[in-house]
Amino acid sequence: MNKKQDALVPVFGALCFFLSAIEFVIPKPLPFLRIGLANVPLMLALDVLSFPAFLLLTAIKILGQAFISGTLFSYLILFSAAGTIGSALVMYALHKIPRKVLSLAGISMAGAFVSNCIQLFIGRFCIFGEGILYMIPPFLFIGAITSLILGIFCETFEAESEWYAHVRDADSPLYVQLPDNTNPAAYPWIRLITGFTLLIALLFIPGLPAKAVIFFAGFLLCLAEKQKIYWIPLCISTVGIIICHLFIPVGRELFSIGRFSLTSGALLNGSEKAVILQAMIFLSRWTLQVRIRFPGTLGVVLDESLYIFKQLLEFKDRIRPRHLITSIDELLLSLPFIINNPEAKHRGIKALHKSDSRKDDTSEHISGNAD
């Protein structure tokens, strides 16, 4: 590689969001348990971005995932942020070791181990309590297997991807150009204030009935806007949280099976934690329907990443599971946003639109003559 391609952070960020959206619909027994698909762009960026740009990509990944999944105002942002930052720092430090000594698969497994340990530690105090101890062995085992597979996938992608080879081996820096056709929603602060008020009420009004009412309010708000409800992940994560709490007996015993006792306090605690988390997600999803622009470089890059992500979603049907690397590579090669000349940023977009307009006019003229 000849140059660091720091200007391509929005493209890697959009790829993070695209893979995160795919992973979001996959059922998980724990709400913060992830396969780690969104870490693939981070690993691919290790040899392409400078350290400051890599940190920026890490921040974009955290915020973008929270926007897409609707978890920005929930406990899950803590899991995502802490795990991603810890994993990213470890992976960047280890990538300095020659690949003959430590492969991407090894780097991936090390990053996943650090991320999982951090998330388990937070889960112990935020959601699951001492019941998390029963989840540590399977959680770390699954993390090791999935990170090994993702590391091998990244090694294969680096070796076979035409797009990645072009980005990595370019003789000069590449840039991203996007059309300025975005339209922020009107009066976003009304929705933000409403969402924050409900979230504060959820956290500070005691009792399961009150929290259940707020949960149904968030659910109905999302339903009213015809947002898609992912029933399987919702049910599995809720049951997973409750089961974890059942292992810690609290209060009156309801019944027992062998050495296991089901207690009223454990059932209540688990139900309340599950309701709080799911209510946070629904309220967060509803609140984040408005466009929030962060100031500075972070806001600009996040905005660009979300725009490219929306373009990727339009061509999601091109992804072929049996030819995953080839189809992702073709999708990235089809993106018209990467240019060599930064001065052509605005001229290029205008010329592109004019060219498209002329093509449309020409096609209409031809079809008119044919008629």
Salt bridges, closest charged atoms under 4 A:
ASP47 OD1 - HIS95 NE2 3.93
ASP47 OD2 - ARG99 NH2 3.00
GLU158 OE1 - ARG99 NH1 3.69
ASP169 OD1 - ARG168 NE 3.21
GLU225 OE2 - ARG191 NH2 2.61
ASP303 OD1 - ARG291 NH2 2.27
ASP303 OD2 - ARG293 NH2 3.94
GLU330 OE1 - ARG320 NH1 3.55
